[in-house]
Amino acid sequence: MIPRYSRPDMVAIWSPETKFRIWYEIEAHACDAQAALGVIPVENAAAVWKAKDVAFDIDRIDEIERVTKHDVIAFLTHLAE
């Protein structure tokens, strides 16, 4: 975004932190669905939600992505770390 044309609220919506927070919530809900189907243990899905206050290290995610060449894999690898 071009800073002089951007309002703080708009910049926040498109920030990497917001993107990764949304990705985290999607993954957590997917774990809930997998637990409901018996694919993963319910305790594992609950453990994912316990990490809801995780701080995303954007530089680390970018570093992993340079190796994996995949943004979601980089994000999930960072969470696993």
NUDO-631848 format. One record per residue (C-alpha): x, y, z; residue in one letter; residue number from 1. Coordinates in steps of 0.05 Angstrom, whole numbers, plus 5000, padded with zeros to 4 digits. Layout:
REM residues N
(site (X Y Z) "A" NUM) ...
//
This chain:
REM residues 81
(site (5000 5000 5000) "M" 1) (site (5023 5070 4987) "I" 2) (site (5031 5102 5056) "P" 3) (site (5007 5171 5039) "R" 4) (site (4942 5144 5011) "Y" 5) (site (4931 5093 5067) "S" 6) (site (4893 5101 5131) "R" 7) (site (4919 5063 5193) "P" 8) (site (4857 5019 5196) "D" 9) (site (4866 4999 5123) "M" 10) (site (4940 4985 5132) "V" 11) (site (4924 4941 5192) "A" 12) (site (4874 4899 5152) "I" 13) (site (4927 4884 5099) "W" 14) (site (4985 4873 5147) "S" 15) (site (5022 4806 5149) "P" 16) (site (5002 4799 5222) "E" 17) (site (4928 4803 5204) "T" 18) (site (4937 4753 5147) "K" 19) (site (4973 4703 5192) "F" 20) (site (4921 4712 5248) "R" 21) (site (4866 4694 5198) "I" 22) (site (4906 4635 5172) "W" 23) (site (4916 4612 5244) "Y" 24) (site (4841 4614 5258) "E" 25) (site (4826 4576 5193) "I" 26) (site (4876 4522 5213) "E" 27) (site (4847 4518 5284) "A" 28) (site (4776 4510 5257) "H" 29) (site (4801 4457 5208) "A" 30) (site (4830 4419 5267) "C" 31) (site (4763 4423 5303) "D" 32) (site (4729 4393 5241) "A" 33) (site (4782 4338 5236) "Q" 34) (site (4773 4322 5310) "A" 35) (site (4697 4318 5300) "A" 36) (site (4709 4268 5244) "L" 37) (site (4757 4228 5286) "G" 38) (site (4817 4243 5241) "V" 39) (site (4857 4275 5298) "I" 40) (site (4848 4271 5373) "P" 41) (site (4803 4323 5405) "V" 42) (site (4859 4341 5453) "E" 43) (site (4904 4360 5394) "N" 44) (site (4851 4406 5365) "A" 45) (site (4842 4438 5434) "A" 46) (site (4918 4447 5439) "A" 47) (site (4918 4487 5374) "V" 48) (site (4869 4537 5404) "W" 49) (site (4914 4545 5466) "K" 50) (site (4966 4577 5421) "A" 51) (site (4918 4632 5399) "K" 52) (site (4962 4687 5429) "D" 53) (site (5024 4665 5390) "V" 54) (site (5067 4722 5363) "A" 55) (site (5082 4711 5290) "F" 56) (site (5155 4721 5270) "D" 57) (site (5145 4749 5200) "I" 58) (site (5220 4747 5184) "D" 59) (site (5223 4674 5204) "R" 60) (site (5162 4657 5161) "I" 61) (site (5194 4693 5102) "D" 62) (site (5259 4655 5114) "E" 63) (site (5223 4588 5114) "I" 64) (site (5185 4607 5051) "E" 65) (site (5249 4621 5014) "R" 66) (site (5268 4549 5026) "V" 67) (site (5200 4515 5018) "T" 68) (site (5175 4560 4962) "K" 69) (site (5106 4555 4994) "H" 70) (site (5074 4608 5038) "D" 71) (site (5025 4563 5077) "V" 72) (site (5078 4510 5090) "I" 73) (site (5124 4565 5115) "A" 74) (site (5069 4590 5161) "F" 75) (site (5053 4521 5189) "L" 76) (site (5127 4505 5198) "T" 77) (site (5134 4569 5238) "H" 78) (site (5075 4549 5282) "L" 79) (site (5104 4480 5293) "A" 80) (site (5170 4511 5316) "E" 81) 
//
